Amino acid sequence: MAMNKIHLRRNLLTSLVWGLSIFAVLTGARAFAGEEAQLQQPAKPEDENSHNIFSFESIYTLRSDFHEERLGEGDSYYNDFSYDHRFLISGKWYFRTGFEYERYDFGGDNGLPTHLQSIYGHFAIEYVVKDHAGAGIEIDPGVYFQDRITGDAFDIPWKIFVSFPLKKDKIFGVIGLGGGLYQDPIVAPGGGLIWLFTDKLRLEGVFPKPALVYNATDDWQFRIAANLVYESFRTDDVFTPLHKLREHNAVVQYSEDRVGLQVSYSGFNPVKITAAAVCTVLRDFDFFRVGVAERTDPAPYFQLSAEAKF
């Protein structure tokens, strides 16, 4: 228990240092951009959306038991960093490109992967209104791996979506599809409803990230939110105490389903900082090609993230 607390403090401290470092870089970049903007003409009305998008996210989920007792218990630590730039095509249509690096680290000595990671690019065409994409298509080609980058660790996840009004300025529908070479199923649907109850309260009932959102002020936002994360990776050697799960070069679809309360502060323009906590309901290592999936019990999680758009 003591080691678990030390591990938690170390992870949270690392997250805080990363977050503050990125905040300092972004704030400096914004100040420099502000000086440069004074020498330029005002943006055209059709080009008022942000062009640069930075994001950082760190999540730590405490230890919980696997359903299979011989696998013991484990925790998870997730870090993600991305940068994108939007290029105006015409009107509200943009081409967005960038890169992303994400990594999961797992505690527990049970033969399952100790970490999973990915490096990939973003290539998207989007229809953007007030910094929100109302429709788009995106591909994320890159390598999704455990330790070794090999040719068969290459994947091209993709998604396509569109939103449309059901009741003017009140209710919007969203439909979409997503998939990947190593995803199970290879194509999956998404979507839902966005319902604007008032200027401050709305329902973003869109999967895989549904949320009830309340904007208390211009700077403070509160969310009751869920996040259903599913991502596939190429593993190296998986040698567990279970005879049914001893594989080499296997594909695992890892998922984390979380439900929590998020608090965001956007007073440090252009940076928005978010903290969140409550429960990771499920963590699942699904080796679907051999028909074996190993899951953990629920556990508390803590999140720190930062985003900047300018």
MOSULCOR-V413939 format. One record per backbone hydrogen bond with DSSP energy under -1.0 kcal/mol. CO is the residue of the C=O (numbers start at 1). NH is the residue of the N-H. Records with the same first field share a line. If there is no record, write none. Layout:
CO=NH / NH
This chain:
1=5
2=6
3=7
4=8
5=9
6=10
7=11
8=12
9=13
10=14
11=15
12=16
13=17
14=18
15=19
16=20
17=21
18=22
19=23
20=24
21=25
22=26
23=27
24=28
25=29
26=30
27=31
28=32
29=33
30=34
31=35
32=36
33=37
34=38
36=39
37=40
44=47
51=86
52=310
53=84
54=308
55=82
56=306
57=80
58=304
59=78
60=302
61=76
64=74
65=297
68=71
69=72
72=66
74=64
75=107
76=61
77=105
78=59
79=103
80=57
81=101
82=55
83=99
84=53
85=97
87=95
90=93
92=128
93=89 / 90
94=126
95=87
96=124
97=85
98=122
99=83
100=120
101=81
102=118
103=79
104=116
105=77
114=106
116=104
117=145
118=102
119=143
120=100
122=98
123=139
124=96
125=137
126=94
127=134
129=132
132=129
134=163
135=127
136=161
137=125
138=159
139=123
141=121
142=155
143=119
144=234
145=117
150=153
151=154
153=144
155=142
157=140
158=179
159=138
160=177
161=136
162=175
164=173
167=170 / 171
170=196
171=166 / 167
172=194
173=164
174=192
175=162
176=190
177=160
178=188
179=158
180=183
186=180
188=178
190=176
191=207
192=174
193=205
194=172
195=197 / 203
200=215
201=198
202=213
203=195
204=206 / 211
205=193
206=209
207=191
208=228
210=226
211=204
212=224
213=202
214=222
219=266
220=217
221=264
222=214
223=262
224=212
225=260
227=258
229=256
231=254
233=252
236=249
238=247
242=245
245=240
247=238
250=235
252=233
253=286
254=231
255=284
256=229
257=281 / 282
258=227
259=279
260=225
261=277
262=223
263=275
264=221
265=273
267=269
268=271
270=309
272=307
273=265
274=305
275=263
276=303
277=261
279=259
280=299
282=257
283=296
284=255
285=294
286=253 / 288
287=290 / 292
292=287
294=285
295=67
299=280
300=62
301=278
302=60
303=276
304=58
305=274
306=56
307=272
308=54
